Amino acid sequence: MHLQRTIFTAILLLFFSSSLAQNATGDIVKNAELGDPEAQYVLGKMYLKGDGMKANASEALDWFLKSAKQGYAAAQNRVGMIYYDGAAEIPKNRAGAFPWFEKAAQQGHRVAQFYYGYQLFSGEVVLENRDLGLEWMLKAAANNCRRAKIRLARIYDNGEGLEVDKEKAFYWYTEAAKHNITVAQIALGRMYSNGEGVEKDINKAIEWYTHAVDQNKRTKYRAMKGLIDVYTKLGNEDKVAYWQARLKEK
């Protein structure tokens, strides 16, 4: 009897949650059709992700554009992202992304500030302006944009358009690592291991490499190779053997 009541309660909850979701979706559609820019943006996201309806990138873009043309910064950035990366049947159009990133960046949208700055810095689709591009990427980083932080780190680490500056690279990798970006954590392991941009500290190198191993399956093998390199330099054969064995695991 208790089991039957539990099942019945679960069915009721499922029914009411489904009903509430349908009502909420209906309200969003209604408000979007009435011209509310926030509702248009939310509806665009729902179409893009297939949340409560069949995914449709073209329909999503249409709603994002309606919202963006009313000055809604998040929608302007989303239009820029769709054009920048492409989505389903929508091809990349990075030149088309640029003006939308600019509009959103001017309103303080941190992701848009990064992409606007990076497009200026790289000169990919507009006349290259490294000083202005760097200025916007720094604004994005100051607004806690993780994309900006990791890109700035790589620019200074590899000398991409600017002179190599390991100290600045170390600073931005440290900032990016706060967002649990594993490539930043691995870079910090390497920099501490080699004394690049920071005083050499093997213990901290091991700490960052080990942390990266547990964060991301796609990059953990690079972190393991870093640990093997560190322990090889230390002459710790047991640790080398341990991480070599871990490296062979699937």
Phi, psi and omega in degrees: 000315179299319179297319180297317179297320181296316179296316180297318179297319180297320179295317178299315179298317179297318180297312183290324178293321177294318180295318179296319180297319179295319179296318180297317178298318179299320179294320180296314179299315181300311181293324178296317180293334177279354175101011179288119186294326179292317178296321178298319178295314180297318179296322176300317178296322179296318176292323182293321184264351184071036183267100180086000179199167179293133180299136181206100185296322180294317178296321178299314180298321179301316181288321176300318180295320177301315179291316183298322181291345175266005176090014180282113190299318181298322178289320177301317178295319182294321175299316177302317181294319179297315178293325184290314185260341189080160179203119180050245184277358181268117182284162176298142176211077188291332174294322178290334180289326190306308183296330179286322174298319180299315181299313181290323179298320180296338178266003176093011178287117191294321179293318178296323177300319179295308184294322176299313179296317183292323178293323175294317183295317184278337182065029184294316184231355178228170178300125183300133176216086187295321181296312180292321178298316179297320179302317180289323177295323177294323175299315180298316180296320178297333176272012174072034176276116183292327177300318180294320182296314182289326178292318177298319178300315181291322179301312182284329181288319186257355182070044181276090179087348177225166176293146176300132177219095186294328180294317177292323177299315179300317180300313184285329173296321178298317178296317181293325181296336178295340178265012182061035175278113189293326179296330176289320178297318178295319178298321177295322175301314179296317183291320175292323180294321184260353184070041180263112178075001181202157179296136181302132181209098184297322181298319178290326176299313179299319180300314182289319178298316181296319178298319181294327180302321185273357188266321191212123182296326184290332184248359186296331181292325175295321179294320179297318178298325176296318178294320177299318179297315180297312183289333174295315178298326180280348182074024181267091186294325180297315180292322177299314181296319180299311183285333174293323178293317178297325182295330181278347180290147177273000000 
